[in-house]
Amino acid sequence: MTTVLKAAVIGTGVISKEHLSFLAASPHARLVGVCDLSRAAARYAAQRYGADAPYTDFNQMLAEAQPDVVHILTPPQSHKFIATACLKAGAHVICEKPIASHYQDFQELWAIAQECDRALIEDQNYRFNEPILAIHDLVTQGKLGHIEEIEVRMSLGLRGGGRFADENLPSPIHQMPAGVIHDLITHLVYLALPYLPSFDYIRATWNNHGGGDLFKYDDLDALVIGDNVHARFRFSCTTMPEGFHFRVRGTEGYAETDLFQPYIRAVYPRGGKQLSPLVNHWCNGLDLMKASVRNFRRKIMQRTPYEGLKILLDRTYTALINGTPLPISYDDMERTSRLIDALVAEDNQR
Amino acid sequence: MKLLITGASGFVGKYVVAEGLRRGHDVKAVVRPQTDVTRIPWHDCDRLELVRIDLRQQAELTAALVGVDAVIHLAAVKSGDFYDQFAGTVMATESLLAAMAEAKVSRLVAISTFSVYEYQQKRAHSLLDENSPLVTKERVINRDEYSQTKLIQEELYREFGTEHNGKVTILRPGMIYGREYLWHALLGAEFGSVLLRIGTRGTLPLSYVENCAEAMIITAESEGAIGETINIVDDNLPTQGQYTKELMKRAESPKLYYCPWVVMKSIAGFGWWINQTFLEGKAKMPGIVVPAKLHGRFKPLRYTNKHAKTVLNWQPKYTFEESLDRSCGDQELLKA
C-alpha cells in the first residue's frame, strides 16, 4: 500500500501553482490544507487543487490539519518564523528559496529542525532540471576533465513590468539585503557549488544601473575562486533576451545550457584528436535541432522551467516515506546560504 | 452624496468621476500612488479628493472611507497572468470590502462584467439577460483570467451582502467603448496592426462609456437598486458590421481581414478536439481557437436593458451614432 503524507501549503503566490499541482497529482501526498492571509486566495487554491480546507491562520492549520509536511511559499523574511512553528508542530518543512534572509538565521533554523527531529529542505529546483542533471553526468563521467570554471548567468527583465517593478505596492523582496536579486541568487549559487570546493577569494560588484529608489540593485557581477576553480555569477536586468545560462569548463571540454530554452552544447574529445572538432559540431548541431522541436512542444504543452521542482518534491516525499537521504542535504543549504551572505557582505564588495 | 470611486484614473473611472461631479456629488477618487492625474480635467475640482493608495493597503483604505455614503468599485486588473489579475482584482476587492465593513460603509455599486456569463452552452441568437446562467466553477478554467477573477469577485460581493449586511448592487456592463477604446475585442482578434474580424451579423452588447458612467452614478443614488444585479447595454445595439462601417466613416481603421463566425467556430472546435484527443487537453492554444473563449466574445446573441431601465429609471443619453460622434470628435468629455 502506498504511504501518503499529509501535506499543507502556506502562501499562494505564483510559485504555489507548481507545488499545488504536484501535490494534487502525487500518490504520496494528500493536501490537507492551504493557508494564506487572503481568505479568497486560500479558498481559491483549496478548491482548485482539492485541499481539505482553506485557512488564514497557519497555527490553526497546524493544529487542526496536523500536516506531516508543510510547504512554505511566503516572502523570505517570514520563512524563519513560520518554519519554526511548523517544525515545532512536528511537520517536515519544504521551504522556498532563499530559506533564510541571513546565514545565521539558517543555522538557527537548522538547529530547531534537529531538535525537533524533522526534515528541513530548501527548494533548489533547477538542480533537478534535465540539462543540469545531464551536464552533471558528463562531469562525473570525467568527459570534461577536471572542472576549472563555472559560469552562471541570469537575465531577467524585472524592470520592464510585473511584480518587482510595481512602485505602487513594492514587493517585500526589495527589503532583502540584496534587494530583488536576493530572491534569485540562490539559484545561481547552488548550481555552481557542486563544482566549487571552497570560497578562498570572493569579489562581488552590485549595481543599480537603472537607478531610482525601488531597486536596491539590478545587476551583479561576482567572482568566487576556490582551490583554483573560478566561478562567475552574473545577474542582469537589461541584457536580453531573458535567459538562465549555465556553463562548466574542464581541462578536457565544456558543456552549457540555457534553462529557459533548454538545450545542451557539450564539447569534449570524441572521435579522436583529428575528427573531434567535426564530430562535436555535428553532434551539437543535431542536438540543437532536436532541442528546437522539443522546446516548441514544451511551449505548446505549457511546460515551464520548473520541471526540476516536481522531481525534487517527488524525491523528497519518497525519501521522507522511506527514511532515505533527502535530495537536498545540510551541506547543500549551508554552503549556499554561507556564500550568499559572503557575496552580500560589504567586505567582499568592490 | 459622498462617493468613493476606485479605479478612478482608468478608462471608465475617469468618466464616472466626471459624471459624479457633474451630478453634484463629492467624490473621493482612488488612484494608485504613482498615477499622474494632472491631464485629467477634473483633477483640480473643488469637490474632488484624490486618495492615493493601493487597494490592498487596507488600513489606509479604512481611513479614506470615513464619511463616505457609497462606493463605486471599478478597479480591476485586465492584463498579466492569473496571479497578477487575482491580486489586482480579487485581493484588492477583498481588502476594500474588509475596509468597508470596518468603516461601516455598506452601500456598494460593484462593477462586474458580461464575462461572468456562460456562453458556450447558450444557443446562438438566444437572449442574454440577468437570469442567464453564469459560467460554472468546473467550466471557468477554460475561460480567460479576467472571467475567472471577475467571477470570484462577484462571490465576494454577495458575501459582503450576507455577512456584513452590505447594500450591494452588481452592475454588469457589456463592452464599454469610447474615445480611448473604439476598436474593441468583440470586433475581432488583433495581430499587430491587423484586425481579424470574426463575424459581422452578431449584435454587439455595447455600452457607450458616458451612458455607462451615468448608469453607475444613478445606481449609487438609487435605493431601489439595492440587492439587484443589472446588465447595462445601450438602446438599438448595432451588429458588428454596422459598428465597423460607422466607425470607419469617422476614424482610421486598422488593416481588416474577415472570417465568418461559423468558420472560426469550426476551427476552434477542431482545435479543441485535437487538444483533448491527442494532447490530453494540456496544449495552450491562442484564445480565439479555444471554444469557451471564442464563444464569449463572438457568439451572436440578443441583449436587453429592460431591467436597468425599470430599476434605475435610466435611459441611455446618447444614441450609437451620437456616441461615435462624441468619441471621434474633439469635445472635452471629462469636464466636471
Interface residues (C-beta under 8 A of the other chain):
Chain A: G13 V14 K17 S38 R39 A40 A41 Y44 Q47 G162 R163 E167 N168 L169 K299 I300 M301 Q302
Chain B: R32 P33 Q34 T35 D54 R56 Q57 G80 D81 Y83 D84 F86 V90 M91 T93 E94 K137 I152 L156 L279 K282 A283 K284
